[in-house]
Amino acid sequence: MQMLIGGKYVDASDGATMAVVNPATGKTVDAVPAATLEDLDRGIALAVEGQKEWKEVPLHEKIRILEKYACLIEEEADQIAGVMCEEGGKPIGQCRTEVFANAAIFRIYCAAAYTFYGKTLPYNGEARSQGDVVMTVHEPLGVFANIVPFNYPCELAAHKLAPMLVTGNAVVLLPSSKTPRSAIRIVDLLYKAGVPENAVCCITGKGSVIGAAAAADPRVAAVSFTGSTQVGILLAECCAKALRPVSLELGGNDPLIIFDDADYEKALDETVSGRIGNAGQTCCASKRFLVQRGIFDRFSSDLVKRLSKIKMGDPRDPEVEMGPCVREADAAEVERQIRQTVAQGGRLLLGGRREGAFVEPTVMAVPKDADIAKDMECFGPVWPLIPFDTMEEAIEIANNTVFGLSSGVITSSMEVAMKVANRVEAGACIIGGSGNYRLAHQPFGGYKYSGIGREGAVITLEEMTRQKTISFKGILN
């Protein structure tokens, strides 16, 4: 499959390609261009011109076009879900859900744009402004370089396209080299819906080459990135040199705190569902499970029973609940982390084995000083269980990490739940469930090394634009 620049399917300027691998089989299923800096330069140059055209399109027309896109992607949901399943290993049902989420996200941002107002400021707020009328308007920033990760290539592409486009920006979309083809299909549908061909492009290639170059390009007005903390820091350093805005949604080691008095079955359900989706490769999935000591042994045993029944296999099978990790190398890293945790005092209760890109559901009883209980993010189907005695100890364990993306607490005491929610250092706390929870409206993002900025319809349009003050001096005198 070719990439899309200027409305056309094109190869890399030097003809280089990258293999697209099905992680469930280990076989190459396609190839995409490995873009050069020359390709990126062309894409950005066209986006600069395309943004001038797109920003002049009236808001109601932009929304009509993006609504048409939402209808088109729903019509092609099965085909795009099939592509995602093949290249990413995510179970087909989860892929279909993600495609429809893409359409919903576009519609939600379009709805938010209708009420994205400027402000009229008080004309008599101070003596020197008597008789003045002052108002603010929002203007697009320009060209965005948006870098999308492998784990939710369709849903996260929507968060990095819809708010930028509806506010009149242009987008250079840079998908993960592991899961690039759904992004190409998305951009093709945006063209078909009526977005100008130069206002959006999809450039495939190695992130270390084109992602870094895009962030450093002076024609790029802002960068939006979802991915690892290490890469995010490098991008932030690069953007800081040009005072370029950057939005970063990075790593996490999210706690789910379960108290003795929790609804026991609900806690088990949330523990499984909060981690198993996409083989545990979800940024805000619960990755540390803090269980109060009074139910710890029983809960551990029952969780093992639950996860022992999980059907793992070919993600194209609608009955399969868990597929492989995105690549064998990623699965090998999860396996290494399991072994490291055992060496640090972790007790293996279930799983721990790997075959190719598949890692068995793995349950471990873990001491609170192990790396996996603090700063080691395990991006795979691993359930580290950490005992605690008191609420204070649970909060201390939960906050003893460089990350702070999301969190959850399950207890029958609303007082305890609210105390935890107010004291946990994370961008979200879900009461009665796991932190694996994201709405298109909410301001999604983290504290500490989990990132800066927020994505969500109630806040993102502000971040996609810049405010200008227009003053009518003395007009009322």
N, C-alpha and C positions, 0 to 999 in steps of 0.2 A: 504494500500500500504506500502511495506517495503522500508527501505532506502538502499543505495548502498555503500558498503565498499569492497574494493578489488575485484571489478567486480561482486560481488554477492549481491542479495537481502537478507537482514538480518533484524531480529528484534533487539530491544534493549537487552542488556545482561541480564537485569532483567525482560524483557517481558512487561515493561510499555509502554503505548501508549497515544497519544493525539488525541482528536476528531477533525475532519475537518468539519466545519459547512458551509452550504450554507446560506449566509446572507440574501438572498432574501426570503427564507422560514423559516429560523431559525432551520432547521433540520440538524442533523448529516448525512453526506454523506459518510464518510470514517474515517479511523484512520491511523495514522502513528506512528512509534516508537518515544518514548521520550528517546532519547539517554542518556546514562550514561557517566560519565567521563572515564570509562573503554572503552566504544565504541569510544570515541574521541581519546583516547590514541592509540588505534589500528589503527584508520584512519590516524593519523599523522605519526605513525611509518611506515605504508605502503607507505605513500606519500613521506617520506624521501627516501625510496628505489626506488619508482617509478620515482622520479625526476632524479635520477642518470641514469636510463634507458632512460627517455624521452629526456634529454638534449643531449644525444649522437645521437639522430635521426637527420639526415641532415635537414636543413631548407626546402628544396624542398619537402621532404617527409612529414614533419610536415604540410606544406601547403596543400599537396594532401589530407591528412587525414582530416584536418579541412574543406576543401572544400567539401569532401564527407559528412561530418556531416551537412554542410549547406544544401545540397541537401536532406538529410534524414529528417531534421526537416521541410523543406518545404513540403515534401510528407505527413507528419503527422500533418500538420498545423491545420486541422479541429479537430482532436482528442485532441491535446494539447490546442487549443483555448477553446474547450468544458470544459476541466478540469479547466482552468483558470477562465472561466465564472462561473462555479459552485462553486468554493471555494472562489473567490474574489468578485463576484457580478458585475464585469465589463461587459458592453454590449458586446455581442458576436462579433460584427463587430470590435470593438476596440481590442478585444483579438486576432482576426485573424491578424490584422495589426501589433500587437506586435510580433507575432510569425515570420512573415516575416522580421520584423526589426531585430530580433535575427540573422537570416541567413545573412542579409545584413551587420550587424556589424562584424560578423566573417570574411566575405569576405574582408571588408575594412581593418581590422587589418592585415589580411594575405597580402594584397597588400602593406600595409605600411612596413611590415617586409622585403620585397624585397629590399627596398631602405634605410633600417636602417643601415647606414654605420658607421664605425669608422672613425677616422681622422688621417691624417699624419701631424705632427706638424713641424714647421720650424726648420731645422737642424742648421741654422746659425743665430738663433734669438739672441744669446748672445755668448760672446767669449768662455765661457767654454763648449759650446755645438758644437763647430766646428767639423765637421766630423761625428756627431751622426745622426742616423735616429730614430725618435720617432713616435710611432703610438698608437692608442687606439683601444680597442676591448670591446664589450659588453658581459657580462656574466649574466646568470640568477641568481636571488637572492636565490632561493631554494623553500621552501614550503610556499604558501600563504594561509592564513585563510580569506575567503571572505564571508562577511555577507550581505545577500540580503534582501531588504524589501518586504513588501506585495504588494505594489501598482503597481509595474512593475516587477513581478517575472521572466518573460521571457526575456524582453529587458535588464534589469539591470544585469541579470545573464550572458548575453553575454559580457557586459562590464567588468565583473569580471572573465571571463573565457578566452575569445579570446586573449587579449594581454598577459596574463600570460602564456598561453599554447604555443603560437607561439614563445615566447622567451625562451622556455625550462624550465619553472617553473612547479611545481606541485601545485594542488589546492585542498584544503579541502573546499567544498562549504557548507555553512550553511544558508539554506533558512529560511524565516519567518515561524514561527509556524502556522500562519494563512493561508498561501498559499504555502505549501511545495511540492505539487505533480507535478507541472510543472517542477520544478528543478530536481526532480528524473527522470522524462522522458528525460530531456535534457542530464543528465549524462549517462543514458542508451544509448542514441544515440551516444554520444562521444565514448563509448566502441565499439559500432557496427561499427563506422567509422574507428577505429583502434588506438585510444589513449590507451596506456598501462593501464591495469586495476588498477594498484597501483598509477598511476600518477594523478588521479582525483577521488574524492568520494563525496557523498552527504549525510550529516549527519543531521537528523532532531531532533529537540528537543527545549527546552526552551533556548532562547538567554542568559538569566541571568545565566544559568548553563554552557552550552557548548561554547557560544560565549566568555564569559569572560575567561574561562579556555584556549581556543585556543589562545587568545591574550597574555596570560601569559606563554604559553608553549615555552621553549627555542629552541625547534626544528622548530618553526614557524619563518620564516625569515621576513615576512611582513604581515600586516593586511589591508584589504580594506573593508570599511564599508559605507553603505548608510542607513541613518535612523535619529533618533532624535539627537538633539544637546546634550542632557543630557547624552545619552549613548556614543556618540562620544567622549565627554570629558573624560569619565571614561576609554574608550579604549586608548585614547591618553596618559593618565596618566600611564596606565599599560605598554604601549609600550615604553614610555620614560625611564622607569627604566632599560630597556635592550637596549636602543638606537635602537629600532626596527622601521623601516619605517612604517608609517601608512598613509593611504589615507582616507579622511573623506568627504563625501558629505552629508550635514546635513540639518537643517531646513531652512525655508525662509518665508519672508512676502513681497513678490515681488510686487512692484508698477507698475501700468500701468498709465501713465500720458497722459491725453487727453486734448488738447487745443481747444479753441473756433473755430479755423480755420481748424480743422481736417476734413478729408473726413468723414462725419457724419455716413453714412451707414457702411463704413469700420470699424469705431470705434465701432459701435454697434456689428458688426460681431465678431471682435476680443475680445470684452468684454465677449461675450457669449462663443465663442470657446476656449478662453484662460483660462476658469475656469471649464466648464461643464464636460470635459472628466474625466472619472473615478470618477464621483461624486465629483469633486474638490480635489481628493486625489492625487495630483501631486506636486512633490517638487517645480518645477519651474513654476507652474501655477500662474497667477496673483491673488493676494490675497488682494490687496488694489487698488482701482480705483479712481485716483485723476482726477477730472473733473473740468475744468475751469468754473467759476461761470456763465459766459454768456450763457452757454448751459446746466447748471446743471439740472434745473427743467425739461426741455424738454427731456434731455437724460435719466434722472431717470424714467420718465413716459414711454418712448419708450422701455427702458430695461425691465421694468415690463411687458409690453405687450408682448415682445419677450419671456421672460421666462415663462409667464403664459401658453404659448402654447407648452412648452417642454413636450414630452411624457415620463413619468416615469413609470417603472414597471419591469416586469420579464426580466432580462438581456438576456435571451435566445431568446427573440423576436427581430428579426432584425430591427423592426421599433422603438424599444425603444431607446431613446437618453440618458437616465440617469438611472442607477440602484441604488442600496443601497450603503451605506458605508460598509466597509469591515466586521464590526461586529456591533451588537446593542450597545455595550458599546462605540464604537467610535462615533456612531450617537448621543448617549446621551451626549457625551462630546461636540459635535458641538452644540447641543441644549442648553447646559449650557452656552456656549460662547455667543450664541445669546442673552440669557436672561441677561447675564452680560453686554453686549454692550447696551442693552436697558436701563439697570439701570444706565449706564454711559452717557446717553443722546442720544443714537442711536434711530432713528425713523424707525420703521418697515414699509416697503413699500409693501412687498410681502413675503408670506410664513411664515417661523418661526416654522412650526409644524413638528413633528416627528411621525412616525408610525413604530415601530420595528427598523430596520436598515435603513429605508428610511427617508431622510430629504428632505422636499420640497425645490426647488430653492428659496433662500431667498435674498431679496434686502433690504439694510438698508442705510439710510442717517446717516453718522457717523461724530461726531466732531473729529478734528485732535488730541485731547488729550486722546481719548478713547484707551484702551489697544489694541483693534483689529487694530487700526490705527498705532500702534507702534510695540510692541514686542510680541503680542499674535498671534501665527500662528494658523489659523483656517483651519483644514484639512477636508473640506467638502464644499457643494455647497452653499456658502455664498458670496454675492457681496457687500462689504462695499464701499459705495460711499462717497468720501471726497471732498468737494469743495475747490478750491484755486483761488486766484486772479492773481498772477504774477508768472513768471517762477522761480524767486528766492524762492517764498513761496513753490512752488511745489517741488523744489529740497530739500528744508529744510524738508518738510514732508516726502519725499521719503527716505531721509537719516537718519531720526529720528527713527532708529531701530537698534537692535543688529545684525540683519541679513543682508545679501547682496548676495543672490544667483543670481537672474536674474532681469530683468526690461524691460519695454517697453515705447515707446513714440510715439504718433501719432499727427502730426501737418503738415501743408502744408509748413512750413518754415524749410528748411534744416539747416539754421543757428541755429535756436532754437533747432532743433533735435540734432545737433552735440554738442551744448553747454550742453544739458541735458546728452547726452551719455558720455561726458567727465567728468561731475561732479557727476554723480550718483555713489554711492558706491556699486557696484555689479559686479559679475564676468562676466556679459553679459548685453548688452542693445540692444534691438531689435527696430530698427527705422521702423515705419510703422506697428507695430504689437505688440502683447503681448509678455511677456517674456517666455511664454510657448513654447519654441523653443529649440530644441536640435538636432544637427547633430552628426553623429558618428565621424566625423573628428575634430570638434571643441574642444578646451581645456575647457571642461565643469567643472565648480566648482565655489565656492563662496568666498566672502570676509567675514571678521569678524566671527561671530558665525555660518556662513553657511558652514564652513569647511576649509580643507587644502588639497592641491594636486589638480590634474586635471585628468579627464578621457577624452580621445579622441585620435584618431589615429595620430594626429600631435605631440603629446606630451607623451602619456602614455607609449610607449615602452621604453622611457628613464627612466621612474619611475619604470618599471618592471625589470630593470637590474641594474648592477653596472659596472662602467667603470674601465678598467684596462689599465695602460700605459705599453707598451713594448718598450724598448729602445735598439738599436744596437749601443753601444758606440764605437766611433772611426772607424766605418766601412768604412767611406769614406776617411779616412786619408791615 
